[in-house]
Amino acid sequence: VQLQASGGGLVQAGGSLRLSCAASGRTFSIYSLGWFRQAPGKERVFVAAITRNGGSTFYADSVKGRFTISRDNAKNTVYLQMNSLKPEDTAVYYCAARDQLEIQPYLLSTRGYKYWGQGTLVTVSS
């Protein structure tokens, strides 16, 4: 599967952005999907994940209540709605796909994903 992330940009603190990640290739519904982010000089970390049928979602504590992950299997797209953005949310955001068993520890780890998009930059100004 090929993943293409978009929707990043510059926003003021307290603002909102919606990231999209479009997939092409194999049947989209077989993939669990995740969003990760990497701030300058730091490791890539988990942000959110969603299971194949969209029935379960998972969030990092730092974004819980502010970010929402969703997917549209008919459009082969996963979204990350980001509200109440903070300067510490500034990072390159990556979408990722996993076609193996939906085991929670793997859904929350970079090691659990085989396919990655190219990243989209989100900058939150104070």
C-alpha positions as CSV (number, residue, x, y, z in Angstrom):
1,V,0.0,0.0,0.0
2,Q,1.1,3.6,-0.7
3,L,0.2,6.3,1.7
4,Q,0.0,10.0,1.0
5,A,-0.4,12.4,3.9
6,S,-1.7,16.0,3.6
7,G,-3.3,18.8,5.5
8,G,-0.4,20.1,7.5
9,G,0.3,23.8,7.8
10,L,0.8,26.7,10.1
11,V,-1.8,27.4,12.8
12,Q,-2.1,29.5,15.9
13,A,-2.3,27.9,19.3
14,G,-5.9,27.0,20.0
15,G,-6.7,26.4,16.3
16,S,-7.6,23.3,14.4
17,L,-6.3,21.3,11.5
18,R,-7.4,18.1,9.8
19,L,-4.9,15.8,8.4
20,S,-5.7,13.3,5.7
21,C,-3.9,10.2,4.5
22,A,-5.0,8.6,1.3
23,A,-4.1,5.0,0.5
24,S,-3.7,3.2,-2.8
25,G,-2.8,-0.4,-3.6
26,R,-4.4,-3.3,-1.7
27,T,-7.8,-3.3,-0.1
28,F,-7.8,-0.4,2.4
29,S,-10.1,-2.2,4.9
30,I,-7.5,-4.9,5.7
31,Y,-5.2,-2.3,7.4
32,S,-5.1,-1.0,10.9
33,L,-4.0,2.6,10.7
34,G,-2.0,4.9,12.9
35,W,-0.7,8.5,13.1
36,F,2.7,9.2,14.6
37,R,4.6,12.5,14.9
38,Q,8.3,13.5,15.1
39,A,9.4,16.8,16.5
40,P,12.8,18.2,15.6
41,G,15.6,16.3,17.3
42,K,13.2,13.8,18.9
43,E,12.0,10.2,18.2
44,R,8.9,9.4,16.3
45,V,6.1,8.8,18.7
46,F,2.6,7.4,18.7
47,V,-0.4,9.8,18.4
48,A,-3.5,7.7,17.5
49,A,-4.6,4.5,15.9
50,I,-7.8,2.9,14.6
51,T,-8.7,-0.7,13.9
52,R,-9.7,-2.1,10.5
53,N,-13.4,-1.6,11.0
54,G,-13.1,1.7,12.9
55,G,-14.6,0.1,16.0
56,S,-11.7,0.9,18.3
57,T,-9.5,3.9,18.6
58,F,-6.4,4.6,20.7
59,Y,-4.7,7.9,21.7
60,A,-1.6,9.1,23.3
61,D,-2.3,10.8,26.6
62,S,-0.9,14.0,25.3
63,V,-3.7,14.3,22.6
64,K,-6.6,12.6,24.3
65,G,-9.7,14.7,24.2
66,R,-8.2,17.1,21.5
67,F,-7.5,14.8,18.6
68,T,-9.8,12.4,16.8
69,I,-8.8,9.6,14.4
70,S,-11.3,8.3,11.9
71,R,-11.4,6.4,8.6
72,D,-13.5,6.2,5.5
73,N,-13.0,2.8,3.9
74,A,-15.0,3.8,0.9
75,K,-12.6,6.7,0.2
76,N,-9.4,4.8,1.3
77,T,-8.6,7.6,3.7
78,V,-7.8,8.0,7.3
79,Y,-8.1,11.4,9.1
80,L,-6.7,13.1,12.1
81,Q,-8.8,16.0,13.4
82,M,-6.7,18.1,15.7
83,N,-8.4,20.7,17.9
84,S,-7.1,23.0,20.6
85,L,-3.6,22.8,19.1
86,K,-0.6,23.6,21.3
87,P,2.9,24.7,20.3
88,E,4.1,21.3,21.6
89,D,2.1,19.6,18.9
90,T,4.5,21.0,16.3
91,A,6.0,18.1,14.4
92,V,6.0,16.2,11.2
93,Y,3.0,13.9,11.2
94,Y,3.2,10.5,9.6
95,C,0.4,8.0,8.8
96,A,1.1,4.3,8.9
97,A,-0.6,1.0,8.0
98,R,-0.4,-2.4,9.5
99,D,-1.8,-5.6,7.9
100,Q,-1.1,-8.0,10.7
101,L,-3.0,-9.0,13.8
102,E,-4.6,-6.1,15.7
103,I,-2.7,-6.5,18.9
104,Q,-2.8,-3.3,21.0
105,P,0.9,-2.9,21.9
106,Y,1.8,-3.1,18.2
107,L,-0.9,-0.6,17.2
108,L,0.7,1.9,19.5
109,S,4.3,1.4,18.4
110,T,6.3,2.4,15.3
111,R,7.6,-1.2,15.2
112,G,4.0,-2.4,14.6
113,Y,3.7,-0.7,11.2
114,K,5.2,-1.8,7.9
115,Y,3.9,0.9,5.6
116,W,4.5,4.6,6.1
117,G,3.5,7.8,4.3
118,Q,5.9,10.7,3.7
119,G,4.8,13.0,6.5
120,T,3.2,16.4,6.7
121,L,4.5,19.3,8.7
122,V,2.3,20.9,11.4
123,T,3.5,24.1,13.0
124,V,1.6,25.6,15.9
125,S,2.6,29.1,16.8
126,S,2.2,30.6,20.3
